Amino acid sequence: MDKLRIEGGIPLSGTITVSGSKNAALPILFAAILMDSPCSFLNVPNLEDIRTTLRLLRMLGLSCECEDHVVQTEPGNLIPEAPYDLVRTMRASVLCLGPLLTRLGRARVSLPGGCAIGARPVDQHIKALEQMGARFDLEGGDIIGRCSGLRGAHIVFDMPTVGGTENLLMAAALAKGRTILENAAREPEVVDLARFLISCGARIEGHGTSVIVIDGVQSLSAQTYSIMPDRIEAGTFLAAAGITGGKLTIKNCPYSELETVINKFQELGMQISQTPDGVLAACGKAGLHGTDVKTQPYPGFPTDMQAQIMALMSIASSSSIVEERIFENRFMHVPELIRMGAQIKIAGHTAMIRGVSHLRGAQVMASDLRASASLVLAGLAAHGITDVRRIYHLDRGYERIEEKLNAVGARIERLQQ
């Protein structure tokens, strides 16, 4: 198992290029199950979750090749079973449920795993697919679904669900008749999936709004498609400029999709602007000062940036408040930041942060993907040496993060524990 050793206190300077989006690539890769022709996907990040997805697609019967951020898939004899050994490591594996049901009329998918940041149940996926004619049983930890052909339905989600919206988009694309999804997720990654499906012949309207209309078609033929850039990776690199007092140009940065995050960084005292070379980010002359954040579904502040902005708040010149309204267990980075000298108190879904003059290097342990990023950011700003352990979480969502940061002045070593 690897760890990162970080020598902090160095202002970062230079240019970083953002990779393709993990959260967009995963559902789009699973959409290859729907296709009756080969697919070519560009700008696919080289991440452990992507490799897990390709292994799962191969087990489901597709042919998959990956080289230099390009994934090629070809249809094969589909098998409707996603085994526990793969699904347990990655929650997004449940996204094969809708495509398998609409293509084969049956699916057996193990209950998914992933980061330990809350229950994140799949009940909304199941309830919606039942409205389309599917029947489900739970057997030995597996979801077993059957149908004699999915039919369009009017579905109202109890709350916006990114995975549920994506699963239903794929299921409805080949279902018979019209499907209407109300209270649908509006995240850019959902929009990217819809755009890919439309490029393949799907009939979808309203993506990016809370009401999506899908008219099922008989078949889909894939096109070459480039995955959108990763807005959370881009936001993490913006945070790295602010927390180190540095100045970074972020290339391939999805500025409009990050508008809420950028506004909060600017409230913290950062200077962020678009330039012909990319998005320029720097800490303002007055330094960082406190602000308040509440996580919400898109276009609100993303829960996937909560841990990172809290690292900045921990060295701001005044107090901040963070309300986490998406996941119940997403403050697990807080005890580790406290080990580094942060002053943070938690009351229910709220964290109160009193900024300190500096953080101190320490031995810390990552509990999930975004907590890992938060601890790397804190280590970049801290006085002394920080060891971030259990970085396999980090490798699930950030491609070569230590190499990218070292290229702009950071001092990070990847070591075996």
C-alpha positions as CSV (number, residue, x, y, z in Angstrom):
1,M,0.0,0.0,0.0
2,D,1.4,3.4,-1.0
3,K,1.4,6.7,0.9
4,L,2.3,10.3,-0.1
5,R,5.0,12.2,1.7
6,I,4.5,15.9,1.3
7,E,7.0,18.7,2.2
8,G,4.7,21.7,2.7
9,G,5.0,25.5,2.6
10,I,5.9,25.9,-1.0
11,P,3.8,28.3,-3.2
12,L,2.8,26.5,-6.4
13,S,3.4,28.2,-9.8
14,G,2.9,27.1,-13.3
15,T,0.3,25.3,-15.5
16,I,-1.7,22.1,-14.7
17,T,-3.9,20.3,-17.3
18,V,-7.2,18.8,-16.1
19,S,-7.9,15.2,-17.0
20,G,-11.2,13.8,-18.3
21,S,-14.0,13.4,-15.8
22,K,-14.2,10.1,-13.8
23,N,-17.8,10.8,-12.9
24,A,-18.7,11.4,-16.5
25,A,-16.6,8.6,-18.0
26,L,-18.1,5.8,-15.8
27,P,-21.7,6.0,-16.9
28,I,-20.7,6.7,-20.5
29,L,-18.6,3.5,-20.5
30,F,-21.5,1.5,-19.1
31,A,-23.6,2.9,-21.9
32,A,-21.5,0.9,-24.3
33,I,-23.7,-2.1,-23.2
34,L,-26.5,-0.4,-25.1
35,M,-24.6,-0.2,-28.4
36,D,-24.8,-2.5,-31.4
37,S,-21.6,-1.2,-32.9
38,P,-18.0,-0.4,-31.6
39,C,-17.5,2.7,-29.5
40,S,-14.5,5.0,-29.3
41,F,-14.1,7.2,-26.2
42,L,-11.5,10.0,-26.0
43,N,-10.1,11.8,-22.9
44,V,-10.7,8.9,-20.6
45,P,-8.8,9.3,-17.3
46,N,-6.3,6.6,-16.4
47,L,-7.8,5.7,-13.0
48,E,-8.4,2.6,-10.9
49,D,-12.2,3.1,-11.2
50,I,-11.9,3.2,-15.0
51,R,-9.8,0.0,-15.0
52,T,-12.4,-1.7,-12.7
53,T,-15.2,-0.6,-15.1
54,L,-13.3,-2.1,-18.1
55,R,-12.8,-5.4,-16.3
56,L,-16.5,-5.5,-15.4
57,L,-17.5,-4.7,-19.0
58,R,-15.2,-7.5,-20.2
59,M,-16.9,-9.9,-17.7
60,L,-20.3,-8.8,-19.1
61,G,-19.2,-9.8,-22.6
62,L,-17.8,-6.6,-24.2
63,S,-14.4,-6.4,-25.8
64,C,-12.5,-3.4,-24.3
65,E,-9.1,-1.9,-25.1
66,C,-7.5,1.1,-23.5
67,E,-4.4,3.0,-24.6
68,D,-3.3,6.7,-24.1
69,H,-6.7,7.8,-22.7
70,V,-8.6,6.3,-25.6
71,V,-11.0,3.4,-24.8
72,Q,-12.4,1.2,-27.6
73,T,-15.3,-1.2,-27.0
74,E,-17.0,-3.7,-29.2
75,P,-20.3,-5.6,-28.6
76,G,-20.2,-9.2,-27.7
77,N,-22.4,-11.9,-26.2
78,L,-23.8,-10.1,-23.1
79,I,-23.8,-11.9,-19.8
80,P,-26.3,-10.3,-17.2
81,E,-24.2,-10.8,-14.1
82,A,-22.0,-8.3,-12.3
83,P,-20.0,-10.2,-9.6
84,Y,-19.3,-9.0,-6.1
85,D,-15.5,-9.2,-6.4
86,L,-15.6,-6.2,-8.8
87,V,-18.8,-4.4,-7.7
88,R,-17.7,-4.3,-4.1
89,T,-14.9,-1.8,-4.9
90,M,-16.9,0.7,-6.8
91,R,-20.4,2.1,-6.3
92,A,-20.8,3.1,-9.9
93,S,-21.0,-0.6,-10.9
94,V,-24.7,-0.4,-10.2
95,L,-24.9,1.6,-13.5
96,C,-24.9,-1.6,-15.5
97,L,-28.4,-2.5,-14.0
98,G,-30.4,-0.3,-16.3
99,P,-28.5,-1.1,-19.6
100,L,-28.6,-4.9,-18.9
101,L,-32.3,-4.9,-18.2
102,T,-33.2,-2.9,-21.3
103,R,-30.9,-5.0,-23.5
104,L,-31.5,-8.5,-22.0
105,G,-34.5,-8.3,-19.8
106,R,-32.6,-9.6,-16.9
107,A,-29.7,-8.6,-14.6
108,R,-27.9,-9.8,-11.5
109,V,-25.8,-7.1,-9.9
110,S,-24.2,-7.3,-6.5
111,L,-25.0,-4.5,-4.1
112,P,-22.3,-1.9,-4.7
113,G,-19.4,-0.7,-2.5
114,G,-17.1,2.3,-2.8
115,C,-16.2,5.2,-0.4
116,A,-17.6,4.9,3.1
117,I,-19.3,8.3,3.1
118,G,-22.9,7.2,3.8
119,A,-25.6,4.7,2.9
120,R,-26.2,6.1,-0.6
121,P,-29.0,3.5,-1.2
122,V,-30.1,2.3,-4.7
123,D,-33.8,2.2,-3.8
124,Q,-34.6,5.1,-6.1
125,H,-33.0,3.2,-9.0
126,I,-35.1,0.1,-8.2
127,K,-38.4,1.9,-7.7
128,A,-38.0,3.8,-11.0
129,L,-37.2,0.6,-12.9
130,E,-40.2,-1.1,-11.3
131,Q,-42.4,1.6,-12.7
132,M,-41.0,0.7,-16.2
133,G,-42.0,-3.0,-15.7
134,A,-39.0,-4.6,-14.0
135,R,-39.4,-7.0,-11.0
136,F,-36.6,-7.3,-8.4
137,D,-35.5,-9.8,-5.7
138,L,-32.6,-9.6,-3.3
139,E,-30.7,-12.8,-3.0
140,G,-27.4,-13.3,-1.2
141,G,-26.5,-9.6,-1.5
142,D,-27.4,-9.5,-5.2
143,I,-30.1,-7.4,-6.9
144,I,-31.8,-9.7,-9.4
145,G,-33.9,-7.9,-12.0
146,R,-36.2,-9.3,-14.6
147,C,-38.6,-7.8,-17.2
148,S,-40.3,-8.8,-20.5
149,G,-39.2,-5.5,-22.0
150,L,-39.1,-2.1,-20.3
151,R,-41.9,0.4,-21.0
152,G,-41.9,4.2,-20.7
153,A,-43.2,5.6,-17.5
154,H,-43.7,8.9,-15.7
155,I,-41.1,8.8,-12.9
156,V,-40.8,11.3,-10.0
157,F,-37.6,10.8,-8.0
158,D,-38.0,11.4,-4.2
159,M,-34.9,13.5,-4.4
160,P,-32.3,14.3,-7.2
161,T,-30.1,11.3,-7.6
162,V,-27.2,11.4,-10.0
163,G,-26.8,7.6,-10.3
164,G,-30.5,7.0,-10.5
165,T,-31.0,9.6,-13.3
166,E,-28.1,8.0,-15.2
167,N,-29.4,4.5,-14.8
168,L,-32.8,5.5,-16.0
169,L,-31.5,7.6,-18.9
170,M,-29.8,4.4,-20.2
171,A,-32.7,2.1,-19.5
172,A,-35.2,4.5,-21.1
173,A,-33.1,5.0,-24.2
174,L,-34.1,1.6,-25.6
175,A,-37.5,1.2,-23.7
176,K,-40.8,1.1,-25.5
177,G,-42.5,4.5,-25.5
178,R,-41.9,7.8,-23.6
179,T,-40.2,8.1,-20.2
180,I,-40.4,11.3,-18.2
181,L,-38.0,11.8,-15.3
182,E,-39.1,14.5,-12.8
183,N,-36.8,15.8,-10.1
184,A,-33.9,14.5,-12.1
185,A,-30.3,15.3,-11.3
186,R,-28.9,18.3,-13.3
187,E,-25.2,17.6,-12.8
188,P,-22.9,18.2,-15.8
189,E,-21.9,14.6,-15.8
190,V,-25.6,13.6,-16.4
191,V,-25.7,16.1,-19.3
192,D,-22.5,14.5,-20.7
193,L,-24.1,11.1,-20.7
194,A,-27.2,12.4,-22.4
195,R,-25.1,14.1,-25.1
196,F,-23.3,10.9,-25.8
197,L,-26.6,8.9,-26.0
198,I,-28.0,11.6,-28.3
199,S,-24.9,11.3,-30.6
200,C,-25.7,7.6,-30.8
201,G,-29.3,8.1,-31.9
202,A,-31.2,8.4,-28.6
203,R,-34.1,10.9,-28.4
204,I,-33.6,12.9,-25.2
205,E,-34.7,16.4,-24.2
206,G,-34.4,18.5,-21.1
207,H,-31.1,17.2,-19.8
208,G,-29.6,19.8,-17.6
209,T,-33.0,20.6,-16.2
210,S,-35.1,18.8,-13.5
211,V,-37.4,17.3,-16.1
212,I,-35.9,15.0,-18.8
213,V,-38.0,13.4,-21.5
214,I,-36.8,10.2,-23.3
215,D,-38.5,8.6,-26.3
216,G,-37.2,5.1,-26.6
217,V,-35.6,3.9,-29.9
218,Q,-35.0,0.5,-31.3
219,S,-31.2,0.6,-31.4
220,L,-28.2,2.8,-30.8
221,S,-25.0,3.1,-32.9
222,A,-22.0,4.5,-31.1
223,Q,-20.0,7.5,-32.3
224,T,-16.5,8.7,-31.3
225,Y,-17.0,10.8,-28.1
226,S,-14.7,12.9,-25.9
227,I,-15.4,12.8,-22.2
228,M,-15.8,16.2,-20.5
229,P,-13.0,17.5,-18.2
230,D,-13.2,16.7,-14.5
231,R,-14.7,19.7,-12.7
232,I,-13.8,18.3,-9.3
233,E,-10.1,17.8,-10.2
234,A,-10.1,21.3,-11.6
235,G,-11.6,22.6,-8.4
236,T,-9.0,20.8,-6.4
237,F,-6.2,22.4,-8.4
238,L,-7.8,25.9,-7.9
239,A,-7.8,25.1,-4.2
240,A,-4.1,24.2,-4.4
241,A,-3.3,27.6,-5.7
242,G,-5.2,29.3,-2.9
243,I,-4.0,27.2,0.0
244,T,-0.3,27.5,-0.9
245,G,-0.4,31.2,-1.7
246,G,0.6,30.3,-5.3
247,K,-0.5,31.1,-8.8
248,L,-1.7,28.5,-11.2
249,T,-3.1,28.3,-14.7
250,I,-5.6,25.5,-15.0
251,K,-6.0,24.2,-18.6
252,N,-9.0,22.3,-19.8
253,C,-10.9,23.8,-16.8
254,P,-14.8,23.7,-17.1
255,Y,-15.3,27.2,-15.8
256,S,-19.1,27.5,-16.2
257,E,-19.7,24.1,-14.5
258,L,-17.5,25.3,-11.6
259,E,-19.2,28.7,-11.2
260,T,-20.6,28.0,-7.7
261,V,-17.2,26.7,-6.5
262,I,-15.3,29.6,-8.1
263,N,-17.7,32.1,-6.4
264,K,-17.0,30.6,-3.0
265,F,-13.2,30.6,-3.6
266,Q,-13.5,34.3,-4.5
267,E,-15.4,34.9,-1.3
268,L,-12.5,33.2,0.5
269,G,-10.1,35.8,-1.0
270,M,-8.9,34.1,-4.1
271,Q,-8.5,35.8,-7.5
272,I,-9.8,33.6,-10.3
273,S,-10.2,34.7,-14.0
274,Q,-10.5,33.2,-17.4
275,T,-7.5,33.8,-19.8
276,P,-6.6,32.6,-23.3
277,D,-4.3,30.1,-21.7
278,G,-6.8,28.7,-19.2
279,V,-8.2,29.7,-15.8
280,L,-5.8,31.7,-13.7
281,A,-6.0,31.2,-9.9
282,A,-4.1,32.9,-7.1
283,C,-4.5,33.8,-3.5
284,G,-5.3,37.5,-3.1
285,K,-2.9,39.9,-1.4
286,A,-5.1,40.1,1.7
287,G,-4.9,36.3,2.1
288,L,-7.8,33.9,2.9
289,H,-10.7,34.9,5.0
290,G,-13.8,32.9,6.2
291,T,-17.0,32.2,4.3
292,D,-19.9,29.8,4.7
293,V,-20.8,26.9,2.5
294,K,-23.8,24.5,2.2
295,T,-23.6,21.5,-0.1
296,Q,-26.5,21.0,-2.4
297,P,-27.3,19.2,-5.7
298,Y,-26.1,20.9,-8.8
299,P,-26.0,23.9,-9.5
300,G,-25.4,24.3,-5.7
301,F,-22.0,23.8,-4.1
302,P,-20.9,20.1,-4.7
303,T,-20.4,17.8,-1.8
304,D,-17.3,16.5,-3.7
305,M,-15.6,19.9,-3.1
306,Q,-16.6,20.2,0.6
307,A,-13.5,18.6,2.1
308,Q,-11.2,20.6,-0.2
309,I,-12.7,24.0,0.6
310,M,-12.6,23.1,4.3
311,A,-8.8,22.7,4.1
312,L,-8.6,26.3,2.8
313,M,-11.0,27.5,5.6
314,S,-8.7,25.9,8.2
315,I,-6.0,28.6,7.5
316,A,-8.3,31.5,6.8
317,S,-8.1,34.6,8.9
318,S,-11.6,34.3,10.3
319,S,-14.3,31.7,11.0
320,S,-16.3,29.6,8.5
321,I,-19.2,27.3,8.6
322,V,-19.8,24.2,6.4
323,E,-23.2,22.5,6.2
324,E,-23.1,19.0,4.6
325,R,-26.6,18.3,3.2
326,I,-25.8,15.4,0.8
327,F,-24.0,12.6,2.7
328,E,-24.2,11.9,6.4
329,N,-20.7,10.7,6.9
330,R,-18.7,13.2,4.9
331,F,-16.8,14.9,7.8
332,M,-14.3,12.0,8.2
333,H,-11.4,14.2,7.1
334,V,-12.0,16.5,10.1
335,P,-10.2,14.5,12.7
336,E,-7.2,14.3,10.4
337,L,-7.2,18.0,9.8
338,I,-7.3,18.5,13.5
339,R,-4.2,16.3,13.8
340,M,-2.5,19.0,11.6
341,G,-3.6,21.8,13.9
342,A,-6.9,22.8,12.4
343,Q,-9.6,24.1,14.8
344,I,-12.9,22.5,13.8
345,K,-16.0,21.5,15.7
346,I,-18.8,19.4,14.4
347,A,-22.5,19.6,15.4
348,G,-24.6,17.2,13.4
349,H,-24.4,18.2,9.7
350,T,-22.5,21.4,10.5
351,A,-18.8,22.0,10.9
352,M,-17.5,25.2,12.4
353,I,-13.9,26.1,11.4
354,R,-11.8,28.8,13.2
355,G,-8.9,29.6,11.0
356,V,-5.3,29.2,12.3
357,S,-2.1,30.9,11.2
358,H,-0.7,27.6,9.8
359,L,-1.1,23.9,9.8
360,R,1.6,21.4,10.9
361,G,2.8,18.3,9.1
362,A,1.6,15.1,10.6
363,Q,0.8,11.4,9.9
364,V,-2.8,11.3,8.6
365,M,-5.0,8.7,7.1
366,A,-7.5,9.1,4.2
367,S,-11.0,7.7,4.6
368,D,-12.4,8.4,1.2
369,L,-11.6,9.9,-2.2
370,R,-12.3,13.6,-1.5
371,A,-10.9,13.4,2.1
372,S,-7.7,12.3,0.5
373,A,-7.6,15.4,-1.7
374,S,-8.3,17.6,1.3
375,L,-5.3,16.1,3.2
376,V,-3.0,16.5,0.2
377,L,-4.0,20.2,0.1
378,A,-3.5,20.6,3.8
379,G,0.0,18.9,3.4
380,L,0.9,21.4,0.7
381,A,0.3,24.3,3.0
382,A,1.6,22.8,6.3
383,H,4.9,23.5,8.0
384,G,7.0,20.4,7.9
385,I,6.3,16.9,6.5
386,T,2.9,15.3,6.1
387,D,2.4,11.6,5.3
388,V,-1.0,10.8,3.8
389,R,-1.8,7.1,4.1
390,R,-4.3,4.9,2.4
391,I,-4.0,6.8,-0.9
392,Y,-5.6,4.1,-2.9
393,H,-8.8,6.2,-2.4
394,L,-7.0,9.1,-4.1
395,D,-5.9,6.9,-7.0
396,R,-9.6,6.2,-7.7
397,G,-10.3,9.7,-8.7
398,Y,-7.1,11.7,-9.5
399,E,-4.7,10.8,-12.3
400,R,-1.0,11.1,-11.3
401,I,-1.9,13.9,-8.9
402,E,1.6,14.0,-7.3
403,E,3.2,14.2,-10.8
404,K,0.9,17.1,-11.8
405,L,1.6,19.0,-8.5
406,N,5.3,18.3,-8.5
407,A,5.5,19.9,-12.0
408,V,4.3,23.2,-10.5
409,G,6.7,23.2,-7.6
410,A,5.3,20.8,-5.0
411,R,7.5,18.3,-3.2
412,I,5.6,15.0,-3.0
413,E,7.0,11.5,-2.9
414,R,5.0,8.3,-3.4
415,L,6.4,5.7,-1.0
416,Q,5.4,2.2,0.0
417,Q,4.2,1.9,3.6
